[in-house]
Amino acid sequence: MEWQPEPESLRQLIQLLNSTQSPDNEVQQQNNQRLEELRKVPDFINYLLFVLVAMKEESATARAVAGLLLKNSVRQDFGSIPPHVLEYVKRKSIDAIGDPDTLVRHTLGTVIATSVALGKIRNWPEILPRLMQLLDSSEYPVVEGAWDILHKICDECGLELDEPLEDGTRPLNVMIPKFLSFFSSELPLLREYAIATTTIFVTKRSECMQPMIDTFVVELFKRANDENPEVLKAVCRAVVALLETRPEKLMPELENVVNYMIYTTQHTDPDIAMEACEFWLAFCEQEELVESLRPFLSRVIPTLMRGMVYTERDLLMLDNGDDDAVVPDSDQDIKPRHHRARTHDHHEGGGAASGEDGEGADDGDSDDDYEYDSEDDEDDIYSEWNLRKCSAASLDVMSTAFGDQVLEFVLPALREELANDDWCIKEAGILALGAIAEGCMTGMEPHLANLLPYLIQWFKHEKALVRSIACWSASRYGKWALFGSEPNTLKVYFEPLLAGLLETMMDNNKRVQEAACSAFATIEELAGPYMVPYIQPVLETLIRAFDLYQRKNLIILYDAVGTLAEAVGSELNHPSFVQMLMPNMMKRWENLHTEDPHMFPVFECLSAIALSLGPGFAPYAQPVFERCVQIVGETLQVCQQAAHDPSIEAPDRDLVIVALDLISSIVQALGDDSQHLIAEHNGIALQLVGMCMIDPVTDVRQSAFALLGDLAMHCFGLLQPQLEGIMQQLVPQIDRNYAHIHVCNNAAWSAGEIALKAGNELMQPYVNPLLERLIPLLNNENTPVTLSENAAITIGRLGLICPAIVAPNLEIFAQRWCLVLLSVKDNEEKSSAFRGMMTMIGTNPQGISKAFLYFCQAALNWQTPDPMLMDMFIQTFAGLKQLAGNEWEASMGMLDPQSRQMIKDRFNA
């Protein structure tokens, strides 16, 4: 007998679903708690599905909520759903595909696609044939519903669809021809579905798609002048996908394709124009293709520059020239912010690089550069990528690709735009001027002596949007103002630029404040130590801005303060500067609630200040440290409770990460004097660090091991009693497959710091387990650079402390070790590693024989070796020469003459 709902339970569920729309927070919390309880009921999924597909008399909203809850339950609990319940879901879902209500229909589509993605197509073999059959239905809701589901399945399961089923057939061999037939459907929505869904397989480089790619291209361009805007957008996305994956299909007709995309980039619908504009961005990012675009630059570049002018829709949303500095920001104005955990490297002074596990740090070449026009101030719909941003980004990459050659086409239009009385056109010219800065700096240099003063003058334009874009554009030429070839550059160009930005930071328009403050942060980062003479006026402005800015711009202001600290370093540790800055910062720190969105930027700002002030941070360290420890402890406690009680919401672990990183900065700032802080409260801080080292969240472990390394340097006496437990947690994190690269990196680095402090006797039990992991990491040429460097340095340090254990392995890693450390700048960490290498060579001189030439190169690469290291180089080469005897000259003969002479001169060999 088929399952049927119990009437009273159904009634209660309907009541609950209807109340989910209540604006009352208390009601919402009660609902969430009740829904969590219901999830434990064995047939809760059946009830949700019944409401979604069978209760057509209920509101579409209530049914859709049931569907979303169903989708979430399926996604979260798929592995534990009883087979008979899954079968019920499959059977009833298929029967309801053509629901008359679009919201319900699409929600059901999400449920089906989620079930297919999690359960795999082979375990629901009837779903695809049924959906393909429904495409031929005479009922529009059925056809549209089938397309909606197919599109979602193709997006989720594209790779699986390309694989043969048990009977040897590939689903896509049947599906794609059917999809192509819908390119000419009479119904625009079905044409859009067909083009968008088929494009998925172009993007994924589907094997089944390739034999049909020519048909796809032909059918696609039949729709090039489609009257429906959504279809045109789909066509443009498909052309971009072809350019990125099968450009040879466009090259024979490149002129026609370019003409079409130029025409469409100027479409009156800005959304269509934006999709077309993506073509130029994609083209310039294809190094092997970009040269083909050169003949068309004279037409493409003016098109892009026209696309940078604000549309009427833009102005309706953005043209707020009001003095709104006193208007408080709403919570919606402040976007969520995520802290980037520290990872130890050797290219930024051992500072914090960042990125998700397995990915490198941001290289700065990002479309985020085009967030400068501050459209994020407005509704979420307007914070998205648009034609203006896409046009500017395209001109940027085009100028990078072609360099000064684009100026032939940019400058005439630029002169007209900058001289135009229409402020919108002038503003677009200023945007274009900033967009070409990176690619055309050399060609623009002769014009900058005149242009930069104009940009600074426009900081005072009557229109806020002009003032804000002028700040951004001027910051793009900051490097020239600092280091340009003009005489007295700092006095004539940099100081007026800095003064102009500082004055504009106090603008009465919030958008201008944001742009000026961001531009200032860019300039101070470029200037670095050149900012030192200006610390006093800069701090005066920053302190005034703290009183003027509303909540959103305060976040940027904290970033600017932190960047100043990083730029000027210990020069900030002057009593007058400290007195100007720290009372203000500490007041804000003390008034912050843990849930405040400012928590992350304030923590990050204080981290930078602590590192800059060094011992000067001591008067402020105690309350900051204690609050960090409190936050870590309370957050971990609630996380543990939430793991056992679903009714408790797990807190954001980003708070733990940012607190750990601030503790790291305090330890680095105070050095050995930080020991009394760490030892307080029965060493609770060390206990928390130990818990964080085994936390399930990788970023928490990453920051924990960064802090562990700092503690090893400055507080090893506190770590020593717990060394065995620490190493048991540390060693497994050094993963030869570096699944979590930044955790692995920081664990490897901290192991080296521990080794230096622990000494031979304490470290011996851990050397071989570490080498078993570090040597494969080092010898793997695919290991990311920073991880390879840390592995090499830690191996060297282990060799310095325990040479008798490490030296027998020297022949295995010596060559790669020398190659990896060639690119590392001279510093104490590298010095200790080389002392370890030469200690190992002294223990096992034969181990370096096959890598002798590489060792010579690595030795010569040192620019400023300290006296102890230099003495070891001389002794090591003398020992190797003595050991080689008559073969020494033959070994030296393998070096080029210049290197041979340098070895003799520098190392007396």
N, C-alpha and C positions, 0 to 999 in steps of 0.2 A: 504494500500500500504506500502511495506517495506521501511524502512528508507534508503536514499541514501545520500552520502556526496555531498556538494556543491563543484564543481571542483576547484574554486579559493582558497577556504579555505583549501581544501585538499593539493593543491600545496604548499601553504604557510607552512602548517604543515610539509610536507615532507622536505622542505628546512630547516626548523627549526631543525628537527630531524637529518638531515645530518650534520648540523653545530655544533651539540653538541659534536662532536669529535674534534673540534678545540682546539689547545693548547693555544689559545689567551684568557687570563683571562677576558679581556673586552668583548669579544664575548660571553664567558660563562655567564657573569653577565647579558648581554642583553638577552640571551636565557632564563635564569632563570626567569627574570622579565616578559618576554613574556609568558612563560609557566604558571606562576602564574595568569596572566590575562586570559589565555585560560581556566584555570580550572573553571572559573566562567561561561563559556559558557555552556548552558544546555546539548548540545549533544557532548561535548568534549570527553567523554568516548566512544561514538560511533565512532568518528573519529579515536581514538587510536586503538580501536579494529579492525576497517576496515583496517588500515595500517598493523596491526599485522597478520591478517588471510587472507586478500584478495589481498594484493599488493605484490605478489610473485616476480614481476619484480624489486622491490626495494632491496637494500642490506640487508643482514641478520642483520647487525649491526643496521641499522635504524629501522628495524621492531622490533628488540629486545628492543631498547630504547623505542619505542612506548609501548611495552608490559610492561616494568618496570614502565613507567609513569602510565599506566593503572592500574597495581597492586597497586601502591602508591595511586592513586585516589580512588580506591575501598576501600583500607584500611582506608584512612583518612575520606572519605565522605560516607561510606556505609549506614549509617542511613538516609541520605538525598537524596540518588539516587532514582529517580522516578521508580516505579515498572516496567513500560514498558521498561525502559532502562536496568534494570537488566535482564528482560526476553530476550531482544535482546542479551545481553552479554552471557547469558547461552546458548541460541540456537546456536549462531554463534561459540562459543568456542567449543562445542561438535563436531560440524561439521569439525573443523580444527585440531583435535587431532593428526592426522598422518602427519603433515607437514614434508617435506623431510629434512629441515634444522634442525639440532640438537639444535642449539642455540634458534631458534624461537620456536621449539617444547617445550623445557624446560621452556622458558619464559611463554608460554601459560599455561604450567602446573602450574606454580606459580600463575598465574591469577586465574585459576580454583580453586586451593587449597585454595587460600585466600578467594574467594567468598564462598566456602563451609564452611570454618571455621567461617566466620563472619555471614553468613546467616543460618547456621545449616543445617545438612543433611536432616532433615524432610521437609525443605522448598525447597529442590531440589531433590525430591525422585527419579527422573529418572537417576541421575548422576552415582550412584554406579552400578545399573544393566547394564548401558551402558558401563562403564569402564570394568566390568567383562566380558561382551560380547566381547569387543575389544581385550581381552587377547587371544582369539582364532582366531584372524585375521591371514591371511596368509601373510600380509604385515608387514615387520619388523618395519618400522617407526611407524605404528599404535600400534603395541604391545608394543614397547619401550616407546612410548608416554603415553600409558595407564598406564604402570608400574610406570613411573615417577610421574604421577598425583596421583596414588594410594598410592605410598610411601609418598608423601607429605601430602595427606589427612590423612593417618593413623598416621603420626607424629603429625599433628595438632589436630586431632579430635579423638584420640584413645579412650578416655573415652566415648564419644558419640556413637561410633561404638559398644561399649559393651552393650549399653542400648537397650531395645526392641523398635521397631517402633510402629506406631499406630495399625498395623495389628498383633502385638505380636511377630513378627520375629526379631531376632537379626542379623544385617548384618554380623557380624564376623562368625556366624555359617555357612554361605555360603562362605565367603571370605577365611577363613584360610585353609579349605581343598583344595581350588583352589591354594592358594599360595604354599602349601606343594607339590602339584603336579609339580610345576616348579623347585623344588630343583634338579631335574634330567634333566632339559632342556638341549638341545644340545648347546644352546647359553650361553656363560659364563656370559654376562651382565644380562640375565634374571635370571640365577641362583643366581647371586649376589643380584638382586632386591628382589627375593623371600625370601632369607635368611634374608636380612637386614630388610625387611618389617615385616616379621613374628616375628623377634626378638623384634621389638617395643612392641609387646603385651606380650612377656615374661617379658621384663623390666617393663612394666606398670602393671604386675600381672593381666592381663585381665581375667575376669571370664570365658569368652568363650574359652580362650586358654587352660584352665586347663584340660578339658577332652581330648584334643589333644596333650598334652605335651609329652606323650610317643612316639607318632608318630613323633613329631618334633625332639626328641632326636635321634630316629633311622635314620630318613632322614638326619639329620644334620651330623651325623658321617659317613654316606655314602660319604660325600663330604670332609672328613678329609684329603684326599690326592689329592684334586682337583689340576689340573695343572695350573689353572688360579690364579694369585696372588691376585686379588681383591676378588675372591670367598673365598680364604683361609683367608683373613683378616676378611671377614664377618663371617666365621666359628669361628674364634677366638673370635670375639666380642660376638657371640651367646653363646659360652661356658662360657665366663665371665658373661653374663647375667643370664645364668642358675645357676652359682655358687652363684650369689648374690640374686636370687629370689627363685630358686627351687633346692637347693644343694642336697637334698635327691635323686634327679634323677641322680646325678653324683657319689654319695658315693659308691653304689654297685660296680662300675667299676673304683674306684678312682685310683688304680695303673695304669690302662691303660690310664686314662685321664691324670694323671701326666706324664707318659712316653711320651704321645703325645705332651703335652705342653712343656716339656723339649726339645724334638726334634725340635718343631716348634720355640721355643725361640732361637734356634741356626740356624735358616734358613738363607740362604745366602742373601735373600732380607731383609734388616734391617727394612723395614716398616712392613713386616709380622712378623718378630721377635719381634718388639715392641708391636704389637697387642697381641701376645702370652704372652709377658712379663707382660701385664696388669693382667693376671690370678694370678700371684704371689702376686701382690700388692693387688688385691681384696681378695685373700685367707687370707692374714695376717690381713686384716681389719675385718674379720668375727670372732669375739671372740669365738663363739661356735664351729667353725670349725677348727681353726688354729692348734689345737693339732694334728689333723689328718695328718698334713703336716710333723710332726717330723721325721717319718721314711725315708723321702725323702730328708732331708736337705743335706746329704752328696753329693747329685747329683745336687740339685737345686742351692745351694750357689755357687759352682764353675761355673755353667752356667751363673748365674747373674754377677759374676765377669768378665767373658769373655765378657759379653755384655757391660761392661763399657769401653772397649777399643775403642778409636776413630776408626771409619770406614774410608775407603779411601775417601768417599764422605764428611765425616766430615772434614777431613784434607784439602781437596780442598777448602772448604769454610772458614776454621778457622786457618790454620797453617800460620798465619802471624806473623813471629818473628821480623818484622821490628820495628825500632825505629820510631813510628808514632806519638809521643806525640805532634809534631808541626803541624800535619795535621789537619786542621779545620774539625769539624763535620758538616755534612749536616743536614738540618731540619728533614730529614727522620730518622736520627739516634736517634732523641729525641722523645720518645713515649709520647702520651698524659698522663697527670697525674691528678688525682682527689684527692681533699682534703677530709680528713675525719673530719666531723664536731664534735665539742666537745659534750660529754655527761657527766653529773656529776655523779661520783660514789664514793664509800667509800672504794675502795680496792687499788687504785693507787693514793692516796693522793688527790682525787677529780679532778684528771687530765682528759685528753681526752681519753676516750675509743671510739670505733667506730664500725660501721657496718651499713648495710642497715636497714631500719625500719623493725622491726619484727625479726631481726636476732641478735645473740650475736656477740661480738667482735671476731676477729680472734684469735684462740687459738695458733697460731704459728705452729701447726702441719700440714704443708701444702706442697704440691708438689712444691710450689714456692721456697722452700729451695734449690731445684735442678736447680735454674737458675744461680748458681754460675759460671758455665763455660762460662758465658758471651757470649753465642751464639747470644744474642740479638743484638750484634754488626753488625751482617750480615743481609742479605736480610730477609724480613718477613717470607719467606718460611722456613728459618732455625731457627727462634726464637720459633718454635713450639716444643711441647713435642716429644721426640725421644727415641730410644732404650737405649741410654746411661743414660739419665735422669730417665727413667722408671726402669732400672736395679738398679741404685743407690737408688732410692726411695723404691724399693722392698726390697733391702738388709737392708735399714734403718728400715722399719716397721717389717721386719723379726727379726732383732736384738732386736727391742723393744719387740716383742712378745715372743722370746725365751731367751733373755738375753745372759748371758755369754756362754750358751751352744752352740751358733753358732761359737764361737771362735775355737772350735775343727776343724771346716771345713774352717774357714776364714784364720786363722793364717798361715797354711802351704802355701796356695796360695799367701798370702800377703807377706811372706818372699821372695818367688821366684820373685814376681812382683817388689817389691821395690829394689831388688838386680839386676834386669835385665838391661842390657846395652841398650835395646831398649827403648827409652824415652817414646814411646806411652804406653808400658806395665807398665813402672814405674809410669807414670801419672795415669793410671787406678788403680794401687795399692794405690796411695795417695788418690784418690777419694774414694775407698773402706774403707780406714782407717778413713776418715771423716764420711762416711755413718754409720759406726757401733758405732760412738762415744757415742751417746745418750743411746743406748740400752746396750752397753757392757762396760760402763765406769769402773765399778768395776773390771772386768776381765782384762781390758787393763792397769789399774794403774801400775802393776809391770813392764810394758814395756815402760811406757811413759817417764821415766827419760832418756832413750836412744833415744826414737823415736822423742820426741819433738825437741831436738837439730837438728836432721836430717831434720825435716820439715822446721825449720828455715833456715838451710843451703840451702835447695832447693829453698828458696826465690830468690837465685842468680843463679839458673840453667840457662843454655844457652837458653833453650826453654821457650818462653813466656807462653805457655799453662801449663807447669810444674810449673812455678813460680806462676801463678794465682791459680791453684788448691791447691798448697801447702799452700797458704794464707788461703783459705777457710777451708781446713782440720785442720790447726793449730788452727783456731778460734773455731772449734768445741770442742777443748780440753782446751779452755780458763779457764773454771771453775776450772779444775784441776791445771792449772798453778797458779791460785789465791789461791785456798783453799785446795790443795792437802796435803797429809800426809807427804810428804818429808820435811826434815828440811830446814828452810830458803827458803821456796817456792818462795816468792815474788822476792827475790834477784836472785835466781838461775834460775828460769824458767819464771816468769812473766816479769821481766824487759828485758831479751833478746828477748822474744816474742814481747813485745811492741816496743822495739827498732828496731827489724827486720821489723815489719809492717810499722813503720814510715819511715824507709829507703826505703822500697819497694813501698810505696805510691808515691815516687818520681821517679819511674821507667820510662823509656822512651817509654814503650809500653802502650797504652791506656787500653788494656784489663787487664794488670797486675795492673795498677793504680786502676781500678775499683774493682778488686778482693781484693787488699790490703786495700783500703779505706772501703769497705763493711766489711771486716774482722775486721778492726780496730773499726768500729762502734759497731760491735758485742761485742768485747772485752771491750770497755769502758762502754757499757750498763751493762755487767756482773760485771765489777769492781765497778761501782758506786763511792762511796766516796774514794775508794782505788786509784782513778785516781788523787786525789788532789796533791800529791807530784810531779806529772809529768805534771802539767798544762803548765808550761813554755816551755819545749821541744815540747809538743804536739802542742801548739799554734804556735810555730815557724815553725813547719812542715806544719800545716794547711795553714798558711799565704803564705808560699812558694808554696804550691800546688795550691792556688788560681791563681798564676801567670803562672803555668805550664799547668793546666788542660784545656781541650777543653770543649765545652758546655755540652756534655752529662755527663761527669764525674764530672762537677761542681755540678750537681744535687745531686750526692752521697756525695760530699764534704759538701754541705750545711746540709745534713742529719747528717753527722759526727759531724759538729760544734754544731748543735742542740742537739745531743745526749750527747756531752761533757757537755754542759750547764746543761742538766737534771741530768747528773751523779754527777757533783761536786757541784751543787746548788749555794748557796751564796758565796762559796769560789772563784767563778769566779769574784766576785765584789771586785777585788783588783786593785788599780789604774794602775799598770803596765800591768796587763792582759787586762783591759778595753782599755787601750791605744793601745795595740797590735792588738786587735780584731776589735773594733768598727769603727775606721776610714775606714778600709777596707770594712766592711759590709755596712756602710752608703754610701760609694762611689758606691758600686754595686747596692744598693737600689735606689739611685738617678738616675743611668744610665739605669734602667730597664724600658722598655716600657710595658704598660698594657697587651699587647698581647704576651709578651715574655714567652716561656715555663718555664723559671726560676722563674716566678712570685710566683707560689705556694711554691716551696721549700724555696725561700728566706723569704716569709711570715712566713712559719712554723719555719724556723730557727730563725728569729727575735722573734717569740713568745716565744720560749724556752729560748733565751738569755734574754729577758725582765724579765721573771719569775725568772731566775737565778740571774740577777743583782739587781732586786728589785729597791730600790730608786736610785741605780747607773745608771739606764736606763734613769733617768729624763732628762739629757742633749740632749737625742736623741728622746724623746717622741713626741715633738710637730710636726716635719715634718712627722714622721711615722703615727701619729694619723690623721693628716690633709689629708694625701694621702688616708688612709683607708676610711675616711668619703667621700672623693671625689669619690673613686671607687664605694662605695655602692650607693651613690646618682646617679651617672651617669648610672650605670648598671640598677638600678631600673627604671630610667626614660626611657631608651631605651626599657626595657622589657614592660613597659606600652604602648609605641608607637607601638611596634611590635604586641601587642595584638589587636590593632585596624587597623594596616596596614600590610597586608601579605607581602608586598614588603620589609619590614624591617626585617632583620634577628635578632632573639632574641639572646642576648649575653649569654655567659656561666655564670650561677649563682654561679658556684664554686668560682668565684672571690668575690662575696658578702660574701660567707661563710667564706673564708679564711681571709677576711678583718675584719669581725665581731669577729672572734676568736683572731686575733691579737689585736684588741681593748680590748677584754676581758683580754688578757695577760698584756696589758699596765695598765689597771685599777687595776688588782691584784698587779702588780709591784709597782705602785705608791701609792696604798691605797687611803686614803682620799685626798691626794694631787692631785689626778686625777680630782677632781671636776672642777678645772678651765679649764681643757681641754674640758670636756664634756659640760660646760656652754657656750663655745665660739660660735660665729656665731648664736646667738639667739637660742641655744640649738638644732641646726639642727641634731646633732647626735642622740638625743632622738627621734626626729620625724622619723628618718630613722629606728631606732630600732622598733618603733611602726609599721611602714609599714612592716618590716621583720617578725614581730610576726603574721601577717595574710597573709604572702606570700603563694602562692599555692604550692611551693616546700618545702617538709618536712625538708630537710637538712637546708634550710634557717631559718625556724622556730626553729629548734633545736638549732642552734647557737645563734639566737636572744634571746631565753629564757635563755641560758647559760650566755650571756652577761647581761641580765636583772637581774639575781641573783647577779652577780658581782657588778652591779650598785647599787642594793639595799644595799649591804654591805657597799659600800664606798661613794655613792653619793645619799643617800636616799632623802636628802633635795631637790634635783633637780627632783626626781620622784614624790614627794608628791603631787604637784599641779595636776598631771595627774593620780593620783592613781585610780580613778574610771574607767577611760577609760582603763588603763592597766589591771585592774582586770576583766573587761568585756571581754577583749581579752584572758586573761590567763586561767580563769576557764574552758571554753569549751575545752581547749587543754588537760586537765586532763581527759582522756577518759577511762572509766572503762573497755572498751574492748581493750585498748592500741593498736589500729590499727597502730599508729605511735609511737612506744615504746619510742624512744629517745626524741621526742618532748614532749610526756607525762611526761617522766622522768625529763627533764629539767624544764618544767613548774611546776611540783610538788615541785622540789627543790627550785626554785626561789620564790614560794609562801611562803615557810618557811622563807627564808631570808627577804622577805618583811614584814612578820609578826613580826619578831624580832625588826625591825626598826620602824614599824608603831605604835606599841603599841595597847593597848586595845580599845581605843575609835575609832581610825581610822579603825581598823581591824574588828570590830564587824559585819558590814554588809556582810562580805565575808566568815565568818567562816562556817556557815551552808552549803552554796553552795559548799564550798571546801570539807567539811566532806562527803557530799552526794556522792562525787566522790572518795575521798581518802580511806574511810573505805572499800568500796567494793574491791578496788584494793588491800588493805592490806590483807583482809580476803580471797581473792582468792589464793589458794595454787599454781595455775598455773601462777600467775603473775611472770615475770622474777625477779631474785634476786635483782638487782640494783634498779628496780622500786619499789619493796616492801620496800626496805630499805629507799628510799627517801620518800615514802608515810608515813612510820612509823615515821621518823624524823620530817617531816612537821606536822603530827598530834600532836606529842609531843610538838613542838614549838607553835602550835596553842593553845594547852592546857596550856602552860606557860603564854601566853599573854591573853587568854580569857578563863580561867578555868571554869567559870560559864556556858559557852555555850558548851564546849567540855566534861566536866566531866560527865554529865548525860549519855553520850554514852559509858562510860568506860567499862562496862561489855561486850559490843558488840565486842570490839577490843583488850582488854587488853592482853589476852592469846597470840594471834597471834603477837601482837606488841612486846611482850617480846621475843618470839621465833625468830622473824626476826632479832632483834638487837643483838642477841647473837653472830652472826658472824661478826659484824661490829667492826673494831678496835677502840680503845679509841681515841677520838679526840673531838674538841670543838663542832662540830655539834651533835655528839652523847650525849655529856654532856648536851647541851641545851635541847635536847629531853627528857633526863631522868629527868632534873629539871622540865620540863613540866609534865611528868608522875607523879612525886611525888607531884606537886602542885595540879594535878587533884585528886590524892588519898586523899590529905588533904581536898579537897572540897567534894568528894564522896567516902569515905573509903569503903563503901559496894561494890562499883564497881569493886574492885580488889579481892574480896573474892574468886571467882571461879578460879582466875588466880594467887592466892597467891604463889603457889609453883613455877610457871614460873617466877614471879617477883623476888623471892629469887634467882633463878638460874641466872637471868639477872644481878642482883646486884652483886652477887659473881663473875661474869665473868669480872667485871671491874678490870683491873690490876693497873692502876694509876689514880684513881679519884682525881680531884682537890679538894682543901680544902672546897670550897663552896658546891660542890656536895657531898663530904663525910659527911659534916654536915647535909645536907638534908637527906641522907640515914639514919643517926643515928636518926634524928628527926622523920622520917617517920616510921621506925621500932618501935620506942618508942610509937608513936601514935597508931599504929596498935596493939601493945601489950596491951596498956591501954584499947583500945576499946574492944579487945577480952576477957579481964579479965581472968576468969578461963579456957577459951577454948584455950588460947595461947599455952599451952604445948601440947595440942592435935594437933593443927595446925603444930607446930614445929616437932611433932612426925612423920609427914608424910614425912619429909626430911630424907635423909640418915644421919647416925651419923656424918660423916665428914662435910657435909654441915651445919648441926645443930651447930656444934662447931664453924665453921667459921663465921656463922651469929652472934653468941654470941661474938666471939673475935673481929671481925671487926666492928660490928655495935652496940655493947653493948646491944644486945637483947637476 
